[in-house]
């Protein structure tokens, strides 16, 4: 089976807004102060093939929350460098590409994050990767400069792969799960 497209609902919204922005010929960059660290709950009751340690459980929730905060700030300010501390691999590449699209069109995305419910699905025997499913409650706002173009309350499902880095867990892959696969 082919790997799911990395174009999330957000990507489609950004592309549509980008086309509207270009048509209106009003590309203006703007930054809005990002929200605080979002709440993250982790359920690891059915995790395998190895159990999660209490400290790892705490670190995963902390680092995932910080990753979402960094992503929100990066998308809001079109600042790719804000991804460096929390993202690697496919996730960082895809988010960097999304930010580049936003920069070309003069728009930015602001998240009002209402929290995440993580379910740990797989923890590798070596402890070098963890797969999680996230149910994220978000308000997504698309801006052209200071002008709000669209705002939508959404519940999105993500498949997440996290791997340990030097001093934290990093988001390696972050894929939207299509509605039919929930």
N, C-alpha and C positions, 0 to 999 in steps of 0.2 A: 504494500500500500504506500502511496506517495505521501511524503511528509506534509502535514497541513500547511496551508499558506500562512505566512507570517503577517498577512494583512488582516488586522483585527477590525472590529467595528470602528474603532478609533481611526484606523488608517483610512477607511472608506469615508468617514466623516471629514477627515482632514483634506482628502482629495477633492471632495465636493466643495468644501469651503474654499479650498485653494482656487478652484476654477471660478467660483463666484468672486473671490478677491481679485483675481487677475482681470476678470470682466469689469469689475468696478474700478480697476486701476488705482487701488488705494492701499498699497503694501506699506504698513508701518509696524515696526517692532515695538513690543512693550513687555514689561515685566510686572508681575503682580507677586506680592509676597506669598510664599507657599505656606500651606497649612502646617500645623505641628505633626509630629510623628503619629501615624494612624494606629488604631488598635488592631492587634493581631491575636487571634485565638488559634491554638494548635490542638488537634485531636490526633494522637498517635496510637490509639488503642489497638488497631488492627495492622500495625506496621510490621513489615518483615523484609528480608529474612532475619534481621537482627533487631533487637529492641533499641529504643533511643534512650540515652542517658539523660538524667534530669538537667544537667548543665547544658548539654547539646540542645535540648528542647528549649531552654531559655534563650540560648544564643541564636537559634534559628528564628524564633519569633522576633527577637530584637533586631537582627540583621535584615530580616525580610521587611519589617516596618521601616527601617532606615533606607532600604532600597526603594520602597515606594515613595518615601519622602524625597529622596534624591531624584527619582524619575519625575515626580510632580514638579519639582523646582527646575529640572532640566527642560521639560516640555513647556513650562511657563515662561522661561527666560531664553529658550533656544540655546542653552549652554551645555554642549556635549561633554565638556570636561567634568561636569557634575556627576556623570555616570561612572567615572573611573573607580571610585571607592567601593561601589556596590555591585557592579555588573561586569561580566566578562563574556566571551564567546558570542553565540548567536544573539543573546539578549542585548548585549551592548551594541553589536553591529546593527541590529534591527532598529533599536531606539535611536542610534546615531543617524541612520538613514531617514527616520521619521522627522528628526529635528532638522536635517538638511532640507527636507521637503517644506517644512514650516518656514525656514529661513528664506527659501526661494519665493514663497508666496506672501510673506509678510504677516503670517498669522502665528498664533500660539494657543496652546491648550492649557487650561487651568482645571485641576482636579480639586473637588471638595470630597475628601476621602472619609467615608463613614464606617470603614473597618473591613477586616478580612477574616474569613473563617477558613483556616488551612486544615486539610486532612493529609496526613503523611501516608503515602502509599508504598514507598520502597526506600529502604536504607541499605546501601550496598554492604556486603560482608566486611569489606576493607574500611568502611566508614568514609569513603571518598566521594560519595554522591547520595543525594536524597531527592526523591521525586514526590511532589506535593500537588494537591488540587486546591485551588483558591476560589472561594466565592467572595467576590469583592462588591461592596456597596459603594457606588460612586455617583457624584454629580460631575458630568463632563461639560465644561464650558469652552466654547471656541470663540476666540477674539481676533478681530482685525484691528490692530493697534489697541485703542482703549474701548473700541466698540464691540459689545457682546453680540455675536452673530447667532449662536445657538447654545442652548443649555438643556441638558437632559439627565434625569435620574435613571441610573442603570444598575442592574445586577449582572455582573459578568463572571464567567467561569474561566479560570486559567489553569493550564498545566504548567508546572514550574519544576525546573531542575536547579538545585543548588549544590555547589561544591565548596569545600573549605579552601580558604586562601591563607595567607600568612597569619593574619590576626582576626579573621572574620569569615563567615560564609558568604559566598558571592552568588548572585543569580546568574546562571549560565544560559538558561532558556526560559522564556516566558511566552507562552502561546495561548491565544484565546481558543477556548473549546466552543465549537459551533453549538447552537441551541439543541440540535437533535442528539448530540452526544452526551448531554448532562446526565 
